[in-house]
Amino acid sequence: MIYTEDKALQKKIEAVYTHNQEQIFRFWDQLDDGRRANLLAQVSQIDFVLLERLITQAQNKQMITHTGELEPPQVITLDQRTTQDSQAREAGAEVLRQGKVAAFLVAGGQGTRLGFDGPKGMYPVTPVRKKSLFQLHAEKILAIGRKYETAIQWFIMTSQTNNEQTEQFFKKNNYFGLQPAEVHFFIQEMVPAIDRQGKLILDRPDHIFMNPNGHGGSIKALDSSGALRTMKKQGIEYIFYFQVDNVLTRICDPVYIGYHVLDNSEMSCKVVRKKYPEEKMGVVCRIGEKLHLVEYSDLGEKEMYATNPDGSPKFWVGSIAMHLFNRTFLERENEGGFKLPYHLAEKNISYLDEAGKLIKPEEKNGIKFETFVFDALSDARTAMCLEIVREEEFSPLKNKEGENSPET
């Protein structure tokens, strides 16, 4: 047993042994004080009760599935919008002018798939002036604030990997014209992965392999970071959620906000028509009275190719990860602990063997755990889907070349 004078940390160390994870200390005698501190800092972050539950889930191969008959959801379609947009725009403009809307950016990813070494938000996306994704988003927030004579508070969730670099980038660029007090950074939580025997994985003698807890972790991080409390103090009631790589995002879109408000929705989704049945895009469905998002990989062939009597696709409602939340709904999601389920993903994870050599497996040897923000849909008492024109609002930057690349 390893001992320390820090009582809280000692309890965590004891939990390592109680939960049969002492293999993470097998290189302890080779570590200097600094590297020992690194390892113990990670140990202090681990929720061992959650870990035990996730190990059981993995060993029992408990996949998160939807039970019940899938039906198409109700959607405010483009056709319906022609007569309703003006009223929605007025309602959205009103709450914007009142300072009740915040922007929430999920920006924990790196630009690796774009061939870029750094946070994805720093990627220079415009061809001539080389504006970064962060700058594009900041300019939109500035513009909407000026239009409605308000200061839009911008909350940005980063990761342990890119937080420092992201914050320095904003400081270097004078927050792109925004006031520093209007930009709020906080870090997404990490969760350890396990091998097939349910053991934590060392990828360095002083480092446990961990991964971000998925975009669903944004709901937990808003609470644990104090961001929700900050929003409440500032009178913010609505939170516009978007991801860093969509260059066409209409941030704090008054029309979208207006529909959300008029519909008394707790959580809303912007959606597009799928281009073809096999398109790799989550589909919003209805089970009973609740909305659910079903991942494309979980959609059976029967539903994937289902059609209406007129031959049109039955399940066409594709999600683009652009949501609106009521602040009170996210507060409720965190009451009594974080509620979203963890999904399992088998991955190739590099690890140290008994001799301390780094092994890069050719086959999947480990299991990562992550949460999805769209799982909150079924918790919402009321939810709304708004159809948008894909070409006007959805162009994610995912790859260096080909589809969803700077070329397209």
C-alpha positions as CSV (number, residue, x, y, z in Angstrom):
1,M,0.0,0.0,0.0
2,I,1.2,3.5,-0.8
3,Y,0.8,6.1,1.9
4,T,0.4,9.9,1.9
5,E,-0.4,12.5,4.5
6,D,-3.3,13.9,2.4
7,K,-6.3,12.1,3.9
8,A,-8.6,12.6,0.9
9,L,-5.9,11.3,-1.4
10,Q,-5.2,8.4,0.9
11,K,-8.8,7.3,0.6
12,K,-8.4,7.4,-3.2
13,I,-5.3,5.3,-3.0
14,E,-7.1,2.8,-0.8
15,A,-9.9,2.7,-3.4
16,V,-7.3,1.6,-6.0
17,Y,-6.5,-1.5,-4.0
18,T,-10.2,-2.1,-2.9
19,H,-11.2,-2.1,-6.6
20,N,-8.2,-4.3,-7.6
21,Q,-6.5,-1.7,-9.8
22,E,-3.1,-1.7,-8.0
23,Q,-1.4,-2.6,-11.3
24,I,-1.2,1.1,-12.0
25,F,1.5,1.4,-9.3
26,R,3.7,-1.3,-10.7
27,F,6.4,1.2,-11.8
28,W,6.1,3.2,-8.6
29,D,9.6,2.4,-7.4
30,Q,11.1,3.7,-10.6
31,L,9.3,7.1,-10.4
32,D,10.8,10.3,-9.0
33,D,8.7,12.5,-6.7
34,G,7.4,14.6,-9.6
35,R,6.2,11.7,-11.6
36,R,4.6,10.0,-8.5
37,A,2.7,13.3,-8.0
38,N,1.5,13.1,-11.6
39,L,0.1,9.6,-11.2
40,L,-1.5,10.4,-7.8
41,A,-3.1,13.6,-9.3
42,Q,-4.9,11.3,-11.8
43,V,-5.9,8.8,-9.2
44,S,-7.5,11.7,-7.2
45,Q,-9.8,12.4,-10.3
46,I,-11.2,8.9,-10.6
47,D,-14.7,8.2,-9.4
48,F,-14.2,4.5,-8.4
49,V,-17.9,3.9,-7.8
50,L,-18.6,5.0,-11.4
51,L,-15.6,3.0,-12.6
52,E,-16.9,-0.2,-11.0
53,R,-20.3,0.4,-12.6
54,L,-18.7,0.9,-16.0
55,I,-16.6,-2.2,-15.7
56,T,-19.7,-4.3,-14.9
57,Q,-21.5,-2.7,-17.9
58,A,-18.6,-3.6,-20.2
59,Q,-18.2,-7.1,-18.9
60,N,-21.9,-7.8,-19.3
61,K,-21.8,-6.1,-22.7
62,Q,-24.7,-3.9,-21.7
63,M,-25.3,-1.7,-24.7
64,I,-27.4,1.4,-24.4
65,T,-30.4,0.6,-26.6
66,H,-33.8,2.2,-27.2
67,T,-36.8,0.1,-26.3
68,G,-40.2,0.6,-27.9
69,E,-41.5,1.2,-31.4
70,L,-39.7,4.0,-33.4
71,E,-42.0,6.6,-34.9
72,P,-41.2,9.8,-36.8
73,P,-41.1,12.9,-34.6
74,Q,-43.1,16.0,-35.1
75,V,-41.0,18.6,-36.9
76,I,-41.6,22.2,-37.7
77,T,-40.8,21.8,-41.4
78,L,-39.5,24.3,-44.0
79,D,-43.0,24.5,-45.5
80,Q,-44.6,25.3,-42.1
81,R,-41.9,27.9,-41.4
82,T,-42.9,30.1,-44.3
83,T,-45.9,31.4,-42.3
84,Q,-44.5,31.1,-38.8
85,D,-40.9,32.5,-39.0
86,S,-41.7,36.1,-38.5
87,Q,-43.5,35.5,-35.2
88,A,-40.7,33.2,-34.0
89,R,-38.1,35.8,-35.0
90,E,-39.9,38.5,-32.9
91,A,-40.1,36.2,-29.9
92,G,-36.4,35.3,-30.2
93,A,-35.3,38.9,-30.6
94,E,-37.1,39.8,-27.4
95,V,-35.3,37.3,-25.2
96,L,-32.0,38.3,-26.9
97,R,-32.5,41.9,-26.1
98,Q,-33.3,41.0,-22.5
99,G,-29.9,39.2,-22.3
100,K,-31.5,35.9,-21.6
101,V,-29.5,33.8,-24.1
102,A,-25.9,32.5,-23.8
103,A,-23.7,30.8,-26.5
104,F,-22.2,27.5,-25.5
105,L,-19.3,26.1,-27.7
106,V,-18.0,22.6,-27.4
107,A,-14.3,22.9,-28.4
108,G,-12.4,20.1,-26.8
109,G,-11.1,18.5,-30.0
110,Q,-7.8,18.7,-31.7
111,G,-7.3,19.4,-35.4
112,T,-5.5,16.0,-36.1
113,R,-7.9,14.8,-38.8
114,L,-7.4,18.2,-40.6
115,G,-3.6,17.7,-40.5
116,F,-3.4,20.6,-38.0
117,D,-1.3,20.5,-34.8
118,G,-3.4,22.3,-32.2
119,P,-7.0,22.9,-31.0
120,K,-9.5,22.5,-33.9
121,G,-10.9,25.9,-33.2
122,M,-7.6,27.5,-34.1
123,Y,-7.7,26.0,-37.6
124,P,-7.4,28.8,-40.2
125,V,-10.5,28.2,-42.3
126,T,-11.0,31.3,-44.6
127,P,-8.9,31.2,-47.8
128,V,-7.5,34.8,-47.9
129,R,-7.4,36.2,-44.3
130,K,-6.9,32.8,-42.7
131,K,-9.5,33.4,-40.0
132,S,-9.7,30.7,-37.4
133,L,-12.9,28.8,-36.5
134,F,-12.8,30.6,-33.2
135,Q,-12.6,34.0,-34.9
136,L,-15.5,33.2,-37.2
137,H,-17.7,32.2,-34.2
138,A,-16.5,35.3,-32.2
139,E,-17.5,37.7,-35.0
140,K,-20.9,36.2,-35.2
141,I,-21.4,36.6,-31.5
142,L,-20.2,40.2,-31.7
143,A,-22.6,40.9,-34.6
144,I,-25.7,39.4,-32.9
145,G,-24.8,41.3,-29.7
146,R,-24.6,44.6,-31.6
147,K,-27.9,43.9,-33.4
148,Y,-29.8,43.3,-30.2
149,E,-27.9,45.7,-28.1
150,T,-26.7,43.1,-25.6
151,A,-23.5,41.4,-24.5
152,I,-23.8,37.7,-25.4
153,Q,-22.0,35.6,-22.8
154,W,-19.9,32.9,-24.5
155,F,-19.2,29.7,-22.6
156,I,-16.5,27.5,-24.1
157,M,-15.8,23.9,-23.0
158,T,-12.2,22.8,-23.7
159,S,-10.3,19.7,-22.8
160,Q,-7.3,19.0,-20.6
161,T,-5.3,18.6,-23.9
162,N,-6.1,22.0,-25.4
163,N,-7.4,24.4,-22.7
164,E,-4.2,26.3,-22.1
165,Q,-3.5,26.7,-25.8
166,T,-7.0,27.8,-26.4
167,E,-7.0,30.4,-23.7
168,Q,-3.7,31.8,-24.8
169,F,-5.0,32.0,-28.4
170,F,-7.9,34.2,-27.2
171,K,-5.6,36.4,-25.2
172,K,-3.2,36.8,-28.0
173,N,-6.0,37.9,-30.3
174,N,-7.6,40.2,-27.8
175,Y,-10.7,37.9,-27.6
176,F,-11.5,38.9,-31.2
177,G,-13.2,42.1,-30.0
178,L,-15.2,40.6,-27.2
179,Q,-14.7,41.6,-23.6
180,P,-12.7,39.0,-21.6
181,A,-15.4,39.0,-18.9
182,E,-17.9,37.8,-21.6
183,V,-15.8,34.7,-22.4
184,H,-15.9,31.8,-20.0
185,F,-13.6,28.8,-20.3
186,F,-14.0,25.5,-18.5
187,I,-12.6,22.0,-18.9
188,Q,-14.4,18.8,-19.9
189,E,-13.9,15.9,-17.4
190,M,-12.0,12.8,-18.3
191,V,-12.9,9.2,-17.7
192,P,-10.5,6.2,-17.6
193,A,-10.7,3.5,-20.2
194,I,-10.2,-0.2,-19.3
195,D,-8.7,-3.3,-21.0
196,R,-10.8,-6.4,-21.7
197,Q,-10.0,-7.7,-18.2
198,G,-11.5,-4.6,-16.6
199,K,-8.2,-3.1,-15.7
200,L,-7.0,0.5,-15.9
201,I,-4.4,1.1,-18.6
202,L,-1.0,2.7,-18.2
203,D,0.3,4.4,-21.3
204,R,3.3,5.8,-19.4
205,P,4.8,4.7,-16.1
206,D,3.2,7.7,-14.4
207,H,0.1,8.1,-16.6
208,I,-3.3,6.3,-16.7
209,F,-4.9,6.4,-20.1
210,M,-8.0,8.6,-20.0
211,N,-10.4,10.1,-22.5
212,P,-12.9,13.0,-22.5
213,N,-16.3,11.8,-21.2
214,G,-18.1,12.6,-24.5
215,H,-20.1,15.6,-25.6
216,G,-22.8,14.6,-23.1
217,G,-20.2,15.5,-20.5
218,S,-20.8,19.1,-21.4
219,I,-24.0,19.0,-19.3
220,K,-22.1,17.8,-16.3
221,A,-19.2,20.3,-16.8
222,L,-21.6,23.2,-17.0
223,D,-22.7,22.3,-13.5
224,S,-19.4,21.2,-11.9
225,S,-17.5,24.2,-13.3
226,G,-20.1,26.7,-11.8
227,A,-21.1,27.9,-15.3
228,L,-24.8,27.2,-14.6
229,R,-24.7,29.2,-11.4
230,T,-23.0,32.0,-13.3
231,M,-25.7,32.0,-15.9
232,K,-28.4,32.1,-13.3
233,K,-26.9,35.1,-11.6
234,Q,-26.7,36.8,-15.0
235,G,-30.4,36.1,-15.8
236,I,-29.6,33.7,-18.6
237,E,-32.5,31.3,-19.3
238,Y,-31.6,29.8,-22.7
239,I,-28.4,28.1,-23.8
240,F,-27.5,27.8,-27.5
241,Y,-25.2,24.7,-27.9
242,F,-23.0,24.3,-31.0
243,Q,-19.8,22.5,-32.0
244,V,-16.6,24.1,-33.1
245,D,-16.3,22.6,-36.6
246,N,-19.5,23.9,-38.2
247,V,-18.5,27.0,-40.1
248,L,-22.1,27.9,-41.0
249,T,-23.6,27.9,-37.5
250,R,-26.1,30.7,-37.0
251,I,-25.2,31.4,-33.4
252,C,-28.0,32.4,-31.2
253,D,-30.4,32.4,-34.2
254,P,-33.4,34.5,-33.1
255,V,-35.8,32.4,-35.3
256,Y,-34.7,29.1,-33.6
257,I,-34.8,30.7,-30.2
258,G,-38.3,32.0,-30.9
259,Y,-39.6,28.6,-31.9
260,H,-38.1,27.2,-28.8
261,V,-39.7,29.8,-26.6
262,L,-43.1,29.7,-28.3
263,D,-43.2,25.9,-28.1
264,N,-42.3,26.0,-24.4
265,S,-39.5,23.5,-25.2
266,E,-36.9,22.4,-22.7
267,M,-34.5,21.1,-25.4
268,S,-34.6,21.7,-29.1
269,C,-32.8,20.4,-32.1
270,K,-32.1,21.9,-35.5
271,V,-32.5,19.1,-38.1
272,V,-31.9,18.4,-41.8
273,R,-33.3,15.9,-44.3
274,K,-30.9,13.0,-44.7
275,K,-29.4,12.9,-48.2
276,Y,-29.8,9.2,-48.4
277,P,-30.8,6.4,-46.0
278,E,-27.3,5.3,-45.3
279,E,-26.0,8.8,-44.5
280,K,-23.9,8.6,-41.3
281,M,-26.1,10.9,-39.2
282,G,-28.1,10.4,-36.1
283,V,-31.8,10.3,-36.6
284,V,-34.4,11.9,-34.3
285,C,-37.3,9.5,-33.6
286,R,-40.2,9.3,-31.2
287,I,-40.8,6.5,-28.8
288,G,-44.2,7.0,-27.1
289,E,-44.4,10.7,-26.2
290,K,-40.6,11.2,-25.9
291,L,-38.0,12.2,-28.5
292,H,-34.9,10.1,-28.9
293,L,-31.9,10.3,-31.1
294,V,-30.8,7.0,-32.6
295,E,-27.2,6.8,-33.8
296,Y,-27.0,5.8,-37.5
297,S,-25.1,2.6,-36.5
298,D,-28.0,1.6,-34.2
299,L,-30.7,2.1,-36.8
300,G,-31.9,-1.2,-38.1
301,E,-32.3,-1.8,-41.9
302,K,-36.1,-1.9,-41.4
303,E,-36.2,1.7,-40.1
304,M,-33.3,2.9,-42.3
305,Y,-35.2,2.1,-45.5
306,A,-38.7,2.6,-44.2
307,T,-41.0,4.8,-46.3
308,N,-44.3,6.6,-46.0
309,P,-47.3,5.6,-48.2
310,D,-46.2,8.3,-50.7
311,G,-42.8,6.8,-51.0
312,S,-40.9,9.5,-49.0
313,P,-38.4,8.4,-46.3
314,K,-40.1,7.7,-42.9
315,F,-37.0,8.5,-40.8
316,W,-35.5,11.5,-42.5
317,V,-34.9,13.7,-39.5
318,G,-31.1,14.1,-39.3
319,S,-29.5,15.8,-36.2
320,I,-26.7,18.3,-36.7
321,A,-25.7,18.7,-33.0
322,M,-27.2,22.2,-32.7
323,H,-29.3,22.4,-29.6
324,L,-31.1,24.9,-27.4
325,F,-31.5,24.1,-23.7
326,N,-33.4,25.8,-20.9
327,R,-31.0,26.5,-18.1
328,T,-33.5,25.1,-15.6
329,F,-33.6,21.8,-17.6
330,L,-29.8,21.4,-17.4
331,E,-29.9,22.2,-13.7
332,R,-32.5,19.4,-13.3
333,E,-30.3,17.0,-15.3
334,N,-27.6,17.4,-12.7
335,E,-29.8,17.1,-9.6
336,G,-28.8,14.1,-7.5
337,G,-25.8,13.3,-9.8
338,F,-25.2,13.2,-13.5
339,K,-27.9,11.2,-15.3
340,L,-26.8,10.5,-18.8
341,P,-25.8,6.9,-19.7
342,Y,-22.3,5.9,-20.7
343,H,-21.9,4.2,-24.1
344,L,-19.1,1.7,-24.8
345,A,-16.7,1.9,-27.7
346,E,-14.0,-0.7,-28.4
347,K,-10.8,0.9,-29.4
348,N,-7.1,0.3,-30.0
349,I,-5.3,1.7,-27.0
350,S,-1.6,1.8,-26.6
351,Y,-0.3,0.4,-23.3
352,L,2.8,-0.5,-21.3
353,D,3.6,-4.2,-21.0
354,E,5.1,-5.6,-17.8
355,A,8.6,-4.6,-18.9
356,G,7.5,-1.0,-19.5
357,K,7.6,-1.2,-23.3
358,L,4.9,0.8,-25.1
359,I,2.7,-1.6,-27.2
360,K,0.6,-0.3,-30.0
361,P,-2.0,-3.0,-30.7
362,E,-3.2,-3.8,-34.2
363,E,-6.6,-5.0,-32.8
364,K,-9.1,-3.4,-30.4
365,N,-7.9,-4.2,-26.9
366,G,-9.7,-1.6,-24.8
367,I,-13.0,0.0,-24.0
368,K,-13.7,3.7,-23.8
369,F,-16.7,5.2,-22.2
370,E,-18.5,8.3,-23.4
371,T,-21.8,10.1,-23.0
372,F,-23.9,11.8,-25.7
373,V,-25.6,15.1,-25.3
374,F,-28.6,14.0,-27.3
375,D,-29.5,11.4,-24.7
376,A,-30.9,14.3,-22.7
377,L,-33.7,14.5,-25.2
378,S,-35.8,11.8,-23.6
379,D,-35.5,13.5,-20.2
380,A,-37.0,16.8,-21.5
381,R,-40.6,17.3,-20.6
382,T,-41.1,19.1,-23.9
383,A,-38.8,19.0,-27.0
384,M,-38.9,20.5,-30.4
385,C,-37.3,19.9,-33.9
386,L,-36.8,22.7,-36.4
387,E,-36.0,21.8,-40.0
388,I,-33.3,24.0,-41.6
389,V,-31.7,24.3,-45.1
390,R,-28.6,22.2,-44.9
391,E,-26.6,24.2,-47.4
392,E,-27.3,27.4,-45.4
393,E,-26.4,26.2,-41.9
394,F,-24.5,23.0,-41.9
395,S,-21.0,22.5,-43.2
396,P,-18.9,20.6,-40.6
397,L,-15.1,20.6,-41.0
398,K,-14.0,17.0,-40.3
399,N,-11.3,16.0,-42.8
400,K,-8.2,17.3,-44.5
401,E,-9.5,16.2,-47.9
402,G,-12.7,15.0,-49.5
403,E,-16.1,15.2,-47.9
404,N,-16.5,17.7,-45.1
405,S,-13.1,19.2,-45.8
406,P,-11.9,22.8,-46.4
407,E,-12.4,22.1,-50.1
408,T,-16.2,21.5,-49.6
